[in-house]
Amino acid sequence: MCLTTLPPNILKSCHAQGTATAVAGSTLSSYQFYSDFTSPLSPAYRTIKVTQRSDIERLYPLLLSYITEPNKANSLREVIVDTHAWPNFYSCFYEANEADDPPPRQDSGEGLNKKRPNRQINQDAHSALERHVTSLGLGDQLTEKIVGALTWKKKHWSGEVPDNARDFDDNERTFATTALIILFSLCEQITILRIAEFPTLLREYLLKNNYGQLNRFALQQLQTVEFVKEYPLDNRVYETVEFLEYIRHFGKLPAMESLTMEGVMETEVNDLVSPGTSNIKNIHLTHCEISGSTLSKMIRSSKALKELRVSLGGLWHMDMGAWNIRPQTVGKSLLQHQNSLKMLDLDILDFDFTEIESWENSRFEDIAQNGDEYFELDKKSSTLPFWQEDIPDDRPYSLTIGSLHDFNAMTHLGIGLNALFGPSYGRKEPPFRLIDGLPPNLEYLCLYGYVKGECEEIDSHVNELMQHKAKYLPRLANIQGVDETVLGVSDLYADDNSQMEDNLWQWPEMKLEWVEAEA
């Protein structure tokens, strides 16, 4: 019989009726919600989250259930991962032979059991988990670590490992990562993954999986990946991410469609991706800070991009002046998708309008020369120029993103004035008229930040568009931002940390919870 997790209401009912198996001398810790007996009533879940210590506590019986009842594993559709509130590492800072004790681990205190009750284990199910892990083709080193984490958790579950052990948090965190790997490999119908960080073991697994180096592939039905933070470390400041890491982990999966990130800021880039190698069709980056070189790599990584949404601003950041985006960089990157891009929402106010030769890719040169095996696989599968500078100009750009007149698939466009007309200071006539530079099949247009009467040159472009749109853009039925000003994100928020705290963008409230599958 599989060890299972029961909802608290069932537990209370069982205890009230005297059906629970009492364990002499044991006390419930503040987060213990397991029954100390086995039950056939393990629920099937549609959504699970692994964001708190209490979530990790539920994973071992869940794995035992899934390995013996695959139909329950296939009920899972969504997984949410945020490691911020996971048990912290302490013993990793101490050598094994050090005499000094490590600092007390979090949650230690009078309310914490030093030892779990001895709960019965379904040994057949545990052995099946180990066999499953060894069948994945992870390589000896990764397989050994995962099996070792399972063995440790079995001992802990059986009461052989005290909760206040010196290395408990290290092992608990490693087990949580291991459990995610096993979940991804067992649950074949996961379509949504919301994740903020990638522990080392998980990173290794996702890379092997994405680049086809496993015996059994996982996440083959995954469609959407989102950055998620249950509780931001500081809700006034951007969370730091490595944008390209998400593409390296998920971009080649066969059903992958959408990557969504909000409230994030670029950190260092350690690895690169090659153009035209990702299946991601929709990229949404809102309330973000990102460099033009990284944004270009993301755009060009897709085989056929359908949607791109980018908005900058909203929060404070600690590294002023670390990013610049030249409009030509964006325009040339988009050109690769002129026959597939249906929606473009480019909400960027502060472009880099310098006309000197771009240095955007200079920081990538060493990485490209010393790329890992996955980057080499990427390069071999790409038929497009790696460096944007090697793409010939087929249209004039000046200080704009260039004309979109041959983006035949595009039906929806939201865009700031600076992307179309260049900088507001010393503005020059763009190399195209607005009506001539719009996609021919456009149905919706929103001009961010346009104020009628503020600039005579732009007024002439807009008036010409309104007068002749029926002839040149017959499908354009919805135009926003002409009669009434529409402020975009970049219009609303300063980009130099001068924004008052009360006026910063607010992280959306999230209710992240386990959700049972419908019967």
LINRA-V978877 format. One record per residue. RES is the residue in one letter. OMEGA is omega in radians with two decimals (* if undefined). BURIAL is + if it has 24 or more other ideal C-beta (glycine too) atoms within 12 Angstrom, else -. D_FIRST is the distance of its C-alpha to the first C-alpha in whole Angstrom. Layout:
RES&OMEGA&BURIAL&D_FIRST ; RES&OMEGA&BURIAL&D_FIRST
//
This chain:
M&-3.07&-&0 ; C&3.02&+&4 ; L&-3.01&+&7 ; T&3.12&+&9 ; T&-3.14&+&13 ; L&3.06&+&14 ; P&-3.09&-&18 ; P&-3.10&-&21 ; N&3.10&-&22 ; I&3.12&-&18 ; L&-3.13&+&18 ; K&-3.14&-&22 ; S&-3.13&-&21 ; C&-3.14&-&18 ; H&-3.13&-&20 ; A&-3.11&-&23 ; Q&3.11&-&22 ; G&-3.09&-&21 ; T&3.12&-&17 ; A&3.09&-&16 ; T&-3.09&-&16 ; A&3.09&-&19 ; V&-3.03&-&20 ; A&3.03&-&23 ; G&-3.09&-&26 ; S&3.05&-&23 ; T&3.12&-&25 ; L&3.01&-&23 ; S&-3.06&+&25 ; S&-3.09&-&27 ; Y&-3.14&-&24 ; Q&3.11&+&21 ; F&3.11&+&19 ; Y&2.89&+&15 ; S&3.13&+&14 ; D&3.10&+&13 ; F&3.13&+&10 ; T&-3.07&+&7 ; S&3.09&+&7 ; P&-2.99&-&7 ; L&3.14&+&10 ; S&-3.10&+&11 ; P&2.96&+&14 ; A&-3.08&+&16 ; Y&3.00&+&19 ; R&3.14&+&22 ; T&2.97&+&24 ; I&3.08&+&22 ; K&3.07&+&25 ; V&-3.08&+&25 ; T&-3.08&+&28 ; Q&3.07&+&27 ; R&-3.12&+&25 ; S&3.08&+&23 ; D&3.14&+&22 ; I&3.13&+&21 ; E&-3.07&+&19 ; R&-2.93&+&17 ; L&-3.07&+&17 ; Y&3.09&+&14 ; P&3.10&+&11 ; L&3.12&+&13 ; L&3.11&+&13 ; L&3.11&+&10 ; S&-3.07&+&9 ; Y&-3.09&+&12 ; I&-3.14&+&12 ; T&-3.13&+&9 ; E&-3.06&+&11 ; P&3.14&-&15 ; N&3.08&-&16 ; K&3.10&+&15 ; A&-3.09&+&17 ; N&3.02&-&20 ; S&-3.06&+&20 ; L&-3.13&+&21 ; R&-3.02&+&25 ; E&3.07&+&26 ; V&-3.12&+&26 ; I&-3.07&+&28 ; V&2.99&+&29 ; D&-3.00&+&31 ; T&-3.03&+&31 ; H&-3.09&+&34 ; A&3.04&+&32 ; W&3.04&+&29 ; P&-3.09&+&30 ; N&3.04&-&33 ; F&3.00&+&34 ; Y&-3.02&+&36 ; S&3.12&+&36 ; C&3.13&-&37 ; F&-3.08&-&40 ; Y&3.05&-&40 ; E&-3.06&-&41 ; A&-3.07&-&38 ; N&3.13&-&41 ; E&-3.12&-&43 ; A&-3.09&-&43 ; D&3.07&-&43 ; D&3.07&-&40 ; P&3.08&+&39 ; P&3.11&-&39 ; P&-3.07&-&37 ; R&-3.11&+&34 ; Q&3.13&-&34 ; D&3.13&+&32 ; S&-3.13&+&33 ; G&-3.05&-&34 ; E&-3.08&-&34 ; G&-3.05&-&31 ; L&3.07&+&28 ; N&3.04&+&26 ; K&-3.12&-&27 ; K&3.12&+&24 ; R&2.97&+&20 ; P&3.12&+&18 ; N&-3.10&-&16 ; R&-3.07&+&13 ; Q&-3.14&+&10 ; I&2.98&+&9 ; N&-3.04&+&6 ; Q&3.12&-&10 ; D&3.13&-&9 ; A&3.12&+&9 ; H&3.11&+&12 ; S&3.10&-&14 ; A&3.08&+&13 ; L&3.14&+&15 ; E&3.11&+&18 ; R&3.11&-&18 ; H&-3.13&+&19 ; V&-3.11&+&21 ; T&-3.13&-&23 ; S&-3.01&-&24 ; L&-3.11&+&25 ; G&-3.08&-&29 ; L&-3.00&+&29 ; G&-3.02&-&31 ; D&-3.03&-&31 ; Q&-3.12&-&31 ; L&3.11&+&29 ; T&-3.13&+&26 ; E&3.14&-&27 ; K&-3.11&+&27 ; I&3.10&+&24 ; V&3.10&+&22 ; G&3.11&-&23 ; A&3.08&+&22 ; L&3.13&+&18 ; T&3.11&+&19 ; W&-3.11&+&21 ; K&3.09&+&18 ; K&3.11&+&16 ; K&3.11&+&18 ; H&-3.11&+&19 ; W&-3.12&+&16 ; S&3.13&-&15 ; G&-3.12&-&19 ; E&-3.10&-&21 ; V&3.12&+&23 ; P&-3.13&-&25 ; D&-3.13&+&26 ; N&3.07&+&29 ; A&-3.07&+&29 ; R&-3.05&+&32 ; D&-3.03&+&31 ; F&-3.07&+&28 ; D&3.09&+&29 ; D&-3.11&+&30 ; N&3.13&+&26 ; E&3.12&+&25 ; R&3.09&+&27 ; T&3.10&+&26 ; F&3.13&+&22 ; A&3.10&+&23 ; T&3.10&+&25 ; T&-3.13&+&23 ; A&3.10&+&20 ; L&3.12&+&23 ; I&-3.13&+&24 ; I&3.09&+&20 ; L&-3.13&+&20 ; F&-3.10&+&23 ; S&-3.12&+&22 ; L&-2.98&+&19 ; C&-2.96&+&20 ; E&-3.05&+&23 ; Q&3.09&+&25 ; I&3.13&+&26 ; T&-3.10&+&29 ; I&3.04&+&30 ; L&3.10&+&30 ; R&-2.94&+&32 ; I&-3.09&+&32 ; A&-3.10&+&35 ; E&-3.12&+&35 ; F&3.02&+&33 ; P&-2.97&+&32 ; T&-3.12&-&33 ; L&3.13&+&30 ; L&3.11&+&30 ; R&3.13&+&33 ; E&-3.12&+&33 ; Y&-3.10&+&30 ; L&3.09&+&32 ; L&3.11&+&35 ; K&-3.12&+&34 ; N&-3.09&+&32 ; N&-3.08&+&35 ; Y&2.98&+&37 ; G&-3.08&-&35 ; Q&3.10&-&34 ; L&3.03&+&31 ; N&-3.12&-&29 ; R&-3.09&+&27 ; F&3.14&+&28 ; A&3.03&+&27 ; L&-3.11&+&28 ; Q&3.08&+&30 ; Q&-3.10&+&30 ; L&-3.11&+&31 ; Q&-2.99&+&34 ; T&3.01&+&35 ; V&-3.14&+&35 ; E&2.93&+&36 ; F&-3.13&+&37 ; V&3.03&+&36 ; K&3.10&+&36 ; E&3.10&+&34 ; Y&3.12&-&37 ; P&-3.14&+&40 ; L&3.06&-&41 ; D&-3.01&-&45 ; N&3.05&-&45 ; R&-2.95&-&49 ; V&3.07&+&48 ; Y&2.92&+&47 ; E&-3.12&+&43 ; T&3.11&+&44 ; V&2.95&+&42 ; E&-2.98&+&43 ; F&-3.03&+&44 ; L&3.11&+&44 ; E&-3.13&+&40 ; Y&3.12&+&39 ; I&3.12&+&41 ; R&-3.11&+&40 ; H&-2.99&+&36 ; F&-2.94&+&36 ; G&-3.07&+&39 ; K&-3.13&+&38 ; L&-2.92&+&35 ; P&-3.09&-&36 ; A&-3.03&+&35 ; M&-3.10&+&36 ; E&-2.91&+&39 ; S&3.01&+&40 ; L&-3.07&+&40 ; T&-3.14&+&41 ; M&-3.10&+&42 ; E&3.09&+&43 ; G&-3.06&+&45 ; V&-3.08&+&45 ; M&-3.12&+&47 ; E&2.97&+&48 ; T&-3.09&+&47 ; E&3.08&-&48 ; V&-3.12&+&48 ; N&-3.09&+&46 ; D&-3.06&+&46 ; L&3.03&+&47 ; V&-3.10&+&46 ; S&-3.12&+&49 ; P&3.02&+&50 ; G&-3.10&+&49 ; T&-3.07&+&46 ; S&3.09&+&43 ; N&-3.11&+&42 ; I&-3.09&+&42 ; K&-3.08&+&44 ; N&3.10&+&44 ; I&3.14&+&45 ; H&3.13&+&45 ; L&-3.05&+&46 ; T&-3.07&+&47 ; H&-3.03&+&49 ; C&2.91&+&49 ; E&-3.07&+&51 ; I&3.12&+&51 ; S&3.11&+&54 ; G&-3.13&+&56 ; S&3.12&+&55 ; T&3.09&+&51 ; L&3.11&+&51 ; S&3.12&+&53 ; K&3.13&+&50 ; M&-3.13&+&48 ; I&-3.04&+&50 ; R&-3.14&+&51 ; S&-3.08&+&48 ; S&3.04&+&47 ; K&-3.12&+&48 ; A&-3.11&+&49 ; L&3.14&+&48 ; K&-3.13&+&48 ; E&3.01&+&48 ; L&3.10&+&49 ; R&-3.14&+&49 ; V&3.00&+&51 ; S&-3.10&+&52 ; L&3.03&+&53 ; G&3.06&+&53 ; G&-3.09&+&52 ; L&3.06&+&51 ; W&3.01&+&53 ; H&-2.99&+&52 ; M&-3.00&-&53 ; D&-3.07&-&55 ; M&3.05&-&58 ; G&-3.09&-&59 ; A&-3.05&-&57 ; W&2.96&+&56 ; N&3.12&+&59 ; I&3.06&+&59 ; R&-3.11&+&62 ; P&3.13&+&62 ; Q&3.10&+&63 ; T&3.13&+&60 ; V&-3.09&+&58 ; G&-3.13&+&60 ; K&3.09&+&60 ; S&3.14&+&56 ; L&-3.06&+&56 ; L&3.11&+&58 ; Q&-3.04&+&56 ; H&-3.05&+&54 ; Q&-3.14&+&57 ; N&-3.13&-&56 ; S&-3.02&+&52 ; L&-3.12&+&52 ; K&-3.09&+&52 ; M&3.06&+&52 ; L&3.05&+&54 ; D&-3.02&+&53 ; L&-3.05&+&55 ; D&-3.11&+&56 ; I&-3.14&+&58 ; L&-3.00&+&61 ; D&3.00&+&62 ; F&2.95&+&62 ; D&-3.05&+&64 ; F&3.10&+&67 ; T&-3.09&-&69 ; E&3.09&-&70 ; I&-3.13&-&70 ; E&-3.04&-&68 ; S&3.02&+&64 ; W&-3.00&-&63 ; E&-3.06&+&59 ; N&-3.05&+&58 ; S&-3.11&-&59 ; R&-3.13&-&56 ; F&-3.00&+&54 ; E&3.13&-&57 ; D&3.13&-&55 ; I&-3.13&+&52 ; A&-3.13&+&53 ; Q&-3.09&-&54 ; N&-3.10&-&51 ; G&-3.14&+&48 ; D&-3.06&-&45 ; E&-3.12&-&44 ; Y&3.06&+&42 ; F&3.10&+&46 ; E&3.07&-&47 ; L&3.09&+&45 ; D&-3.09&+&46 ; K&-3.13&+&49 ; K&-3.10&-&49 ; S&-3.10&-&48 ; S&3.09&+&50 ; T&-3.07&-&54 ; L&3.08&+&55 ; P&-3.12&-&57 ; F&-3.12&+&55 ; W&-3.12&+&58 ; Q&3.13&+&59 ; E&-3.14&-&62 ; D&3.08&-&62 ; I&-3.12&+&62 ; P&3.06&-&66 ; D&3.10&-&67 ; D&3.12&-&67 ; R&3.08&+&69 ; P&3.14&-&70 ; Y&-3.01&+&68 ; S&3.14&+&70 ; L&-3.12&+&68 ; T&3.06&+&66 ; I&-3.13&+&63 ; G&-3.12&+&65 ; S&3.07&+&66 ; L&-3.00&+&63 ; H&-3.12&+&65 ; D&3.01&-&63 ; F&-2.94&+&60 ; N&-3.11&-&60 ; A&-3.00&+&56 ; M&3.10&+&56 ; T&-3.09&+&56 ; H&-3.12&+&55 ; L&2.95&+&57 ; G&-2.98&+&57 ; I&3.08&+&59 ; G&-3.08&+&61 ; L&-3.06&+&65 ; N&3.11&+&65 ; A&-3.09&+&63 ; L&-2.98&+&66 ; F&-3.11&+&69 ; G&-3.04&+&68 ; P&3.13&+&69 ; S&3.10&+&71 ; Y&3.13&-&73 ; G&-3.04&-&76 ; R&3.08&-&74 ; K&3.08&-&76 ; E&3.13&-&76 ; P&-3.08&+&72 ; P&3.12&+&73 ; F&3.00&+&72 ; R&-3.09&-&73 ; L&-3.09&+&70 ; I&3.13&+&70 ; D&-3.06&+&70 ; G&-3.13&+&67 ; L&3.12&+&65 ; P&-3.02&+&62 ; P&-3.10&+&64 ; N&-3.09&+&61 ; L&3.10&+&60 ; E&-3.10&-&59 ; Y&3.11&+&58 ; L&3.02&+&60 ; C&3.10&+&60 ; L&-3.13&+&62 ; Y&2.98&+&61 ; G&3.14&+&64 ; Y&3.08&+&67 ; V&-3.10&-&69 ; K&3.12&-&72 ; G&-3.10&-&76 ; E&-3.12&-&74 ; C&-3.06&-&75 ; E&-3.12&-&78 ; E&-3.14&-&77 ; I&3.08&+&73 ; D&-3.11&-&74 ; S&3.09&-&76 ; H&-3.09&+&73 ; V&3.12&+&71 ; N&3.11&-&74 ; E&3.11&-&75 ; L&-3.09&+&71 ; M&-3.12&+&71 ; Q&-2.97&-&75 ; H&-3.09&-&74 ; K&-3.13&+&70 ; A&-3.12&-&70 ; K&-3.01&-&72 ; Y&-3.13&-&70 ; L&-2.98&+&67 ; P&-3.12&-&67 ; R&-3.08&-&63 ; L&-3.06&+&63 ; A&-3.04&-&63 ; N&3.11&-&61 ; I&3.11&+&63 ; Q&3.05&+&62 ; G&3.11&+&63 ; V&3.12&+&67 ; D&3.09&-&68 ; E&-3.09&-&66 ; T&3.04&-&65 ; V&3.13&+&61 ; L&3.07&+&60 ; G&3.11&+&57 ; V&-3.10&+&55 ; S&3.03&+&57 ; D&-3.02&+&60 ; L&-3.02&+&58 ; Y&3.09&+&57 ; A&-3.09&-&59 ; D&-3.05&+&58 ; D&3.13&-&60 ; N&3.10&-&58 ; S&-3.14&-&61 ; Q&3.09&-&58 ; M&-3.06&-&58 ; E&-3.11&-&55 ; D&-3.09&-&55 ; N&3.11&-&56 ; L&3.04&+&53 ; W&-3.12&+&50 ; Q&3.04&-&47 ; W&3.11&+&44 ; P&3.07&-&42 ; E&-3.09&-&39 ; M&3.01&-&36 ; K&-3.10&-&33 ; L&-3.07&+&30 ; E&3.03&-&27 ; W&-3.13&+&23 ; V&3.12&-&23 ; E&3.09&-&21 ; A&3.09&-&21 ; E&-3.12&-&23 ; A&*&-&21
//
